[in-house]
Amino acid sequence: MNVIGLEVSTSAAKCVLFSAPEGIVDAVEVPFPKSVTDKVTQDAEGMVAAALQALKCLVGRTTREISALGLAGTWHSLLLLDGDGRPLGPISLWSDLSAAPSVAQLRKDRGLVQACYQKTGCVVHATYPVCKYYHLARTSPQKVKQARYVSSQVEYLYQALTGERAVSSCTASGTGLFNIHSLDWDGELLDLAGLHRDQLGQLREVFHWRGLKASIAQEVGLKPGLPVTVGGADGAMHHVASGGTHGGIMSFSVGTSGAMRLAVDAPWIPEEPSIWCYYLYGGKRLVGAATNGAANCIDWFLDRWGHGSGGYEDWGRAAAAVDVETAPIFLPFLYGERCPGWDENRPGGFVRLKAHHGPAELYYSILEGVLLNLYQCYLILTETAGVPEGILVSGGIMHAPFWLQLACDLLGRDLWTTGTKNDSTLGAALVALASIGGEVETLPGPAPTVVCRPSSTDRTNLYRERFQKYLELYQATGTE
């Protein structure tokens, strides 16, 4: 049986062709042009066009009969639609923190902050669609008045492909409007935001599907009525592909941003806002942490000072030769903070910088600082949900051997991998396969193998000492 996973991310549309007995057969990626996205907002029609382009390309390269199409998209996006279901503006992505001023006002009510977190597993933060909408209602009331429906990135793709307005409970759990206990939209939070239930999509399990529209089928070369799943969030689909739905497995991805996740059978929410808790499927939840700063911090550095001075491999070799003990500490909050402090305005940059430090030291410190923030989250997450049996790593870090080894040494754990380039896209394909028969837990995903082992106890201890210095600086530089 052959299925396709189609994902729309922050920067590209991605497709994989998956065969139950063979695994991944083919893959296509179509980067979004700058006219479609600035990595903070995204043109909805341009996103759909790129997704159809990737799908058409993949289908055109195979003679296999396709049995289902599974969708995935970014968590925490917001899109306003008019009465005809047309976009009233661009999609606001997770990285759009323009709602921070309104969020600062909401945070003055500590009781409200605690109630929202305990009910939804989402912190009051500009990342979340509930806060984005609340901010728009106060800064652009005319635009909000025009909005008949409230949607998201993957919802709009699903609507374009099938004509149905619906959202998976998985995607909905990242809005800040979804009660993680009752698994329904929360009436009190809808009132707070100024929304009505009929403005939101019908809640469905991630395996729900509708048939592909005839016009789209003809355009991309698939059969009309082909099952198309309602769409899951990228982080959740990543965890499905990692084989972590049984529990005990942590998926650890480091790309543009960073994240780690564990599957649990009931909500796990600490008393104080720190980590998050979202819905997966079948009663399962995901607890995890996500950071805003990762490879985007590396790109920030290279865009300004790295031109003509080598690629990632050259910079990695230079970083490996740095004297770690005397290197500056980097706080990776150039794009604000999510976990664990949820401070949109937290300052980032180099601390303990000396005149003798050069570009190699700065580059090393960025690699290390990103991981120190993630390790900070790891300690909080494992204190809440327990230490995982295994850690599966993925993302851009897989193409940076020194950075991968640094992560392995800091964690002091073996790191495993499935070897899949786009785990979340594969997860969407596995959900598609399950939607037409079978269970996700028994699907033949790639077998994980060890990709990195800690180099020495001394190295781990050195990085842990650096982490203590990072914590001191972290606690001294917050804005609240």
N, C-alpha and C positions, 0 to 999 in steps of 0.2 A: 504494500500500500504506500502511495506517495502523497506527501502533503507539503505545503509551502508555509513558511513563517515569513511574515512581512512586518518589519518594525520601522517606525518613524522615530528618530532620536532627536537630540538637540541639533545635530549637524548633518545628518544624512538619512536616506531611506535605504533599508537593507533587506535583502531577501535570501532565504536558504531553501533549497529543495532537499527534503529529507525522506529517506526510504526506510521503512521499519526494519528490514533485514540488513540493509547496507550502511545506514547512517547518512551523513551529509553527502549529497551527490554533487551539488553545485551551489554557488553563492554569487550574489551581485550586490554592489553598493553604489549608490548614486548620491554624491555629496550635494547638499543644498547650496545653490549659488547665493552670493551675498544679497541679491535682490529678494531672496526668500527669508533669510534669517540673519540676525546680528548676534545670535547665541543668547539673546535675552527675550526677544519677541520673534514670532514666526508667522509668515503669511499663510493662511489656511489653505487657500486654493493652490498656492505654489507647493506646499507640502504634499497635497494630494497628487498633484501632477508628477512630482518626483517619485512618489510611491508607485504610481501607475507605470512610470517609465522603468523603474527597477523590476516591477512585476512582469511587464511585457518582455523585457530583455531576458529574464530568467525562463519564462515560459517558451520563448522563441528558441531557446537553446536545448530543448528537450522534446522527445516524442512520447514521454511517459504520460499516462493518464493521471491527472491530479484529482485526489479525492476530497480535499478540504484545504481551506486557507485560514491560518491563524494570525491574529493581529497583536501587536505590542506597541506601546508608546511611552513617552516620558510621564513620570508621576508629577503631580502638582501643577498642572497647566490650567489656564482659564481662557474660555472663548465665549463671547457674547453673540447670540444669534437673533435675527429679527423673526417676525411671525412666519416667514416663509422658510426659515431654517438657514438663512444666508448670514455670513459673518458680518458683524458691525465694525470690525477692526481686526488687528492681528491677534494671534495667540500669545498670551503672557506665559512664558515658560517659568520653570522652577527658579531660574537664575535671575528673574526680574524682581528686584527688591525695592521697587519704587513705592510700595505700600508701607515702608518703614515708619514714616511720620505718624500715620494712623495707628500702627501697631504700638508705637511708643505710648500713645494715649490709652490704648486698651490695657497695656501692661500695668498701668497705675492701679488697676483694680485687681489685686492679687487673688481675691476669691474667684473672679472670673477666669483668670489664667489657670488656676488650679482645676476649676470645674471643667473647662474645655479640654485640658490635658487628660484628666481622668476619664472623661466620657469618650474621647475620640482617639487618644494615643498620639495626637498631633499637638505640637507646641504652638502657642500664639506667636507667629513669626510670618514675615512678609513672603516667605516661600509658598505658603499655603493659599489655595484659591479662596477660602473663606475670607482671609485677610485682604487679598487682592480685590475681591468684590466689595468688601466693606469700605476700602479706601476709595474705590471708584465711585461708590454711591455718595461720597462726601466731596470728592474733587471734580467729578464729571457726572453730575446728576442727570443731565439731559441724555447722555449716552446710555446710562443705566435705564432710564425710562423707556428708551427705544427697544430695550432687550426683552424679547418674549421668552427666550430660552437661554439657559446657561449650560455650556458644554465644555469640552476639553479637546486636546489634540487627537487622541486615539478615538474618542467618541465621534469626532467629525469625520475621520477617515472611515469608520464603520458606517456612519450615516451615508457617506458618499458612495460606498460600495454596495450597500443593501437597501437603503431608503428607510431604515428603522432608526428611531431615536431610543437608545438604550445605553446603559453603562454597567460594566461589571462592578460588583461589590469590591473587588480588588482595587480597581482604579479609584472608585468612590472613596475608599478608606484613606486616600491621601489628600482629600479635599479639606479636612477640618470640619466637615458637616455631617460625617457619617459616624454613628455611634458604634464603637468597636465591640460593645457588649450585646446590644439588641440587634445589630447588623441591619440597621435601617437608618434613613435620614433622621437627624435629631431635630425635633420640632423647636426646641428652645434656641438652638443655634441658627436655625432657619430664620426665626424671628429676629435674632440679633443682627444677622446679615441683611435682613429685609427681603428675604426670598420666600417664594411659595413652592410647595412640593411639585406642583405641575410644571414648574419651570425647569425642573431637573429630569434627567433621563430615568427611565424605568430600571430599577436595580435587578441585575441578573448575575448568576454564577458565571465564572470566567469561561465555562464550556458552552454557554448559550450561543446559538448561531441562527443566522438567517441566510437565505439564498442570495447569491450574487446577482445584481441587476443585469438584465440582458444587454443594455447599452455598454456597461463596463466589461462584461464578458466578451463581447465582440471586439472591444478596443484592445484587450490584453491577450486574447486568444484562449480563454477558458470557457467552460460550458456554463450556460445560464443556470441559475439555481444552485451553483456550487456552494456547499456550506462554508460560511465565513463567521468565525468566532467574534464575539462582542469586543474582545480586546482586553489584554491585561497590561499592568504597569511593568516597565522594563526591569525594575529591581526584582519584582516577584517572578517574572519569567526567567530572569537570570538564575534565581534560586531553584526553579524547577529544573532547568538544564543541568545544574550542578549536582542533582540527585539529592538535594538537601531537604526534600519534603518529608522524609521520615523523621527528621530531628537528629541532632548530634553533629550535623555538618554545618560549618559556617562558610558562607560564600563571601569572598573578600575581593572586591574589585577596585582597581586604582586606574582611572583614566582621566578624563577632564576633571571629574570630581572623584571622591572616594566613598566607599560604602562597605558595610559588613552586615550580615543578616543571619538569623537563626529561626527556624520554624518551631513553633510551640503550639500546644493544643488548647490554650486559653489565653486571654489577654494578660500580658506581663507589663505593668506600668509602674515605675518607681514613684515614690511620693513627690519628689522634686523633678520638674521637667529636665530631661537630659537626653535619653534615647527615645526612639519612637516605637509605636506598635500599630501595624496595619493588617489588613485582611488578605489572606491568600485564596483559599477555597476549601469547601467541605468542612468548615468549622475551624480550620487551621489559621493561625495568625503568624505574622513575621515580626520579630523584634529586631531592631537594628539601629545603626547610626550612620549618618551621612555627613560628609564634609564638603564645603564649597571649594576648597583649595586643593588642587592636586597637579595634574599635568598643565592646567591653565596657568599655574604659577611658573612652571618651567617655560612655557611659551611666552609669557610676559617678559621673562629675563632674556630669552634668546631673540625676541623681536627687537629688543632695545640694544643688546650688547653682543649678540651672538652671530651677527651677519658676517659671512666670509671667514669664520673661525672654526669650521668643522661641524659635523653633524652630531646626533645624539650619542653615537658610539665614541667619537673623539672626546666629547665632553664627559662621558661616563668614565673613560680611562683617566682623564685629568682629575676627576673627582676621587677616583680610587687611590690616587697618590697623595691626597691631602692629609695633613696631620689632624686627625679628628679631634684630639683633645684641645687644640687651640683654635679650632674653627669657630666662626660666629654661629649664633643660634638664629634660625629663621622662624618667624611666626607666620604661618601660611594663610593669613586672613585678608589678602588683597581684595577678595571678592565677598567679604563679609563672612560671618560664621553661622553654621548650622550647629551640629552636635560638637561639644556637649553644652555650650553656653548660650546658643541661639541669639547672638548679638549681631544684628545686621551691620552695625557700625564699628565693630571691634577692629582696631588697627593692626596691620601686619607689617612685616619688614624685618630687617636684620638688626640684631642686638649683639652687643659685645664685638662690634666691628672695629678692627685695628688697621692702621695705615699699611701694614705689610700684607694684608689680605688681598688676594687678586681674584680674577674671574673664576678660577677653579674652586677656590674656597667658597665663593658665593653660590656657585652651582651645587656644590656638595651640600651646603646648608639648606638649600631649597629642597633637594631630594630628602634629606633627613627631616626637615621641619614638617613636611607633608605627612611623613610616617609617624612622627612624634604625636601629631594631632590625632591620627588614626589609632595609635596605641593608647592614647588617653581615652578614646571612645571604647576601645577593646576592653579595658579594665572595668569600665562602668557596665558595659554590656554583659560581660561574663560574671560580674558580681550579681547581676540581676537574674540572668537566665542560665548560668552555669558555663563551665569551660567546655568547648566543643571537642568532640572526638577527633575531628579532622578539619583542616582549613583548605578550601579550594580557592586558588587565586586566579585572577583573570584581568584583562584590560591592557592598557598601554604599557604597564610596568613589565609585562611579559617580554617586551622587546628591549628592555634595558637591564642587562644582566647584573650590573653593579647595584642598581636600585632594588632589584628583586632580592639579591643577597642581603642587602641592608635590612629590608623588611623581615626576612627570615631570621636574621640574627637578633633584631630587636624583639620580635615575638618569641624567639627561642623555641620555635616549633617547625617541624617539617611542613612545607607547603606543597599542596597537590594541585594538579590541573587536569581538566578534561581534554585540553589541547584544542578546544573550539575557539575560533576567533571572536564570534559574536554569540555569547551564551544566551542573551536575552532573545535574540532572533530565533535561536534553536528552541528555546522554551516556548515561544509562540507556536512553533511547528508541532512540538510535543502535545500542547494543549489541543491543537487542531486534530491531531491523531486521536486523542482521548475523547474528543467531542463526537466522534463517529464510531466509537467502540473501543473498549479497553480502559485501563486505569493508568494514570500518570506514573504511579509508583512502580509499575511493571514494564514501562516502556524502555526500549533498548537504547538508552543514551550512551555516550562515550564513556568508557571505563577510565577512572582517574588514575594518574600515576604521579609519583613524587617528582617535583621539578626542582626543588631546592631544599637543602638541609643546613641547619646552623653550622657555621664554620668553626666556632669554638666558644667555650663558656666565657673566656676572657673578653671576646668581642661582644657577646651579649651583655656582660656586666658593664663594659665601656658605654654602650648605647643606653643602658638603663641609667647610668650616672648622668649622661647628657639629658635624658628625659626628666630627671629631677630638676636640672637647671631650667629646662623648658617650662616645667610646671611653675616654678618661681616667677619666671617672666610672664607667663600666661596670667597668673593671678594678679600681677602688678600692673597689667596694661589694659584691662577691660574698661569699657566706657560707662558701665552702670555701677 
